[in-house]
Amino acid sequence: MDPLSALFDLGKTAIEKIWPDPSKRAEELFRLEQLKQQGDLALMKAQVDLLLGQIEVNKIEAQSSSLFVSGWRPWAGWVGGVAFAYASIVEPIARFVAKVVYDYQGNFPEINTELTIQVLLGMLGLGLMRSFDKKQGTDTK
């Protein structure tokens, strides 16, 4: 429970104790609910404004000719793809060859790919959304 909700609950309890008349109590509870909704709408507006600002920053970054500005998305995709390919294809084949062909008896390091897989799957999801937009003919410019 967040502090704002607790404050409104306290206000509701106070209204119920201060106004014994049911109609006056209902009127005051209605005003309290209006205040709560206005606060919720203001918070939602602030969050939407923040997201819209980030979208504008993303647009500007994507248009940049600098590899260090516009290239981070492709770089993250390549790193995720290479890490996934290494962990799922290269390393198991290398382990097999080392043990079977060269009779290697040592241990191989365990590679934690949890983070890289999350990034890769997120980027694949974004790519799927973009493909869906293209198929629908959505203008994204």
Secondary structure as a PSIPRED ss2 file (coil, helix, strand):
# PSIPRED VFORMAT (PSIPRED V4.0)

   1 M C   1.000  0.000  0.000
   2 D C   1.000  0.000  0.000
   3 P H   0.000  1.000  0.000
   4 L H   0.000  1.000  0.000
   5 S H   0.000  1.000  0.000
   6 A H   0.000  1.000  0.000
   7 L H   0.000  1.000  0.000
   8 F H   0.000  1.000  0.000
   9 D H   0.000  1.000  0.000
  10 L H   0.000  1.000  0.000
  11 G H   0.000  1.000  0.000
  12 K H   0.000  1.000  0.000
  13 T H   0.000  1.000  0.000
  14 A H   0.000  1.000  0.000
  15 I H   0.000  1.000  0.000
  16 E H   0.000  1.000  0.000
  17 K H   0.000  1.000  0.000
  18 I H   0.000  1.000  0.000
  19 W C   1.000  0.000  0.000
  20 P C   1.000  0.000  0.000
  21 D C   1.000  0.000  0.000
  22 P H   0.000  1.000  0.000
  23 S H   0.000  1.000  0.000
  24 K H   0.000  1.000  0.000
  25 R H   0.000  1.000  0.000
  26 A H   0.000  1.000  0.000
  27 E H   0.000  1.000  0.000
  28 E H   0.000  1.000  0.000
  29 L H   0.000  1.000  0.000
  30 F H   0.000  1.000  0.000
  31 R H   0.000  1.000  0.000
  32 L H   0.000  1.000  0.000
  33 E H   0.000  1.000  0.000
  34 Q H   0.000  1.000  0.000
  35 L H   0.000  1.000  0.000
  36 K H   0.000  1.000  0.000
  37 Q H   0.000  1.000  0.000
  38 Q H   0.000  1.000  0.000
  39 G H   0.000  1.000  0.000
  40 D H   0.000  1.000  0.000
  41 L H   0.000  1.000  0.000
  42 A H   0.000  1.000  0.000
  43 L H   0.000  1.000  0.000
  44 M H   0.000  1.000  0.000
  45 K H   0.000  1.000  0.000
  46 A H   0.000  1.000  0.000
  47 Q H   0.000  1.000  0.000
  48 V H   0.000  1.000  0.000
  49 D H   0.000  1.000  0.000
  50 L H   0.000  1.000  0.000
  51 L H   0.000  1.000  0.000
  52 L H   0.000  1.000  0.000
  53 G H   0.000  1.000  0.000
  54 Q H   0.000  1.000  0.000
  55 I H   0.000  1.000  0.000
  56 E H   0.000  1.000  0.000
  57 V H   0.000  1.000  0.000
  58 N H   0.000  1.000  0.000
  59 K H   0.000  1.000  0.000
  60 I H   0.000  1.000  0.000
  61 E H   0.000  1.000  0.000
  62 A H   0.000  1.000  0.000
  63 Q H   0.000  1.000  0.000
  64 S C   1.000  0.000  0.000
  65 S C   1.000  0.000  0.000
  66 S C   1.000  0.000  0.000
  67 L H   0.000  1.000  0.000
  68 F H   0.000  1.000  0.000
  69 V H   0.000  1.000  0.000
  70 S H   0.000  1.000  0.000
  71 G C   1.000  0.000  0.000
  72 W H   0.000  1.000  0.000
  73 R H   0.000  1.000  0.000
  74 P H   0.000  1.000  0.000
  75 W H   0.000  1.000  0.000
  76 A H   0.000  1.000  0.000
  77 G H   0.000  1.000  0.000
  78 W H   0.000  1.000  0.000
  79 V H   0.000  1.000  0.000
  80 G H   0.000  1.000  0.000
  81 G H   0.000  1.000  0.000
  82 V H   0.000  1.000  0.000
  83 A H   0.000  1.000  0.000
  84 F H   0.000  1.000  0.000
  85 A H   0.000  1.000  0.000
  86 Y H   0.000  1.000  0.000
  87 A H   0.000  1.000  0.000
  88 S H   0.000  1.000  0.000
  89 I H   0.000  1.000  0.000
  90 V H   0.000  1.000  0.000
  91 E H   0.000  1.000  0.000
  92 P H   0.000  1.000  0.000
  93 I H   0.000  1.000  0.000
  94 A H   0.000  1.000  0.000
  95 R H   0.000  1.000  0.000
  96 F H   0.000  1.000  0.000
  97 V H   0.000  1.000  0.000
  98 A H   0.000  1.000  0.000
  99 K H   0.000  1.000  0.000
 100 V H   0.000  1.000  0.000
 101 V C   1.000  0.000  0.000
 102 Y C   1.000  0.000  0.000
 103 D C   1.000  0.000  0.000
 104 Y C   1.000  0.000  0.000
 105 Q C   1.000  0.000  0.000
 106 G C   1.000  0.000  0.000
 107 N C   1.000  0.000  0.000
 108 F C   1.000  0.000  0.000
 109 P C   1.000  0.000  0.000
 110 E C   1.000  0.000  0.000
 111 I C   1.000  0.000  0.000
 112 N C   1.000  0.000  0.000
 113 T C   1.000  0.000  0.000
 114 E H   0.000  1.000  0.000
 115 L H   0.000  1.000  0.000
 116 T H   0.000  1.000  0.000
 117 I H   0.000  1.000  0.000
 118 Q H   0.000  1.000  0.000
 119 V H   0.000  1.000  0.000
 120 L H   0.000  1.000  0.000
 121 L H   0.000  1.000  0.000
 122 G H   0.000  1.000  0.000
 123 M H   0.000  1.000  0.000
 124 L H   0.000  1.000  0.000
 125 G H   0.000  1.000  0.000
 126 L H   0.000  1.000  0.000
 127 G H   0.000  1.000  0.000
 128 L H   0.000  1.000  0.000
 129 M H   0.000  1.000  0.000
 130 R H   0.000  1.000  0.000
 131 S H   0.000  1.000  0.000
 132 F H   0.000  1.000  0.000
 133 D H   0.000  1.000  0.000
 134 K H   0.000  1.000  0.000
 135 K H   0.000  1.000  0.000
 136 Q H   0.000  1.000  0.000
 137 G C   1.000  0.000  0.000
 138 T C   1.000  0.000  0.000
 139 D C   1.000  0.000  0.000
 140 T C   1.000  0.000  0.000
 141 K C   1.000  0.000  0.000
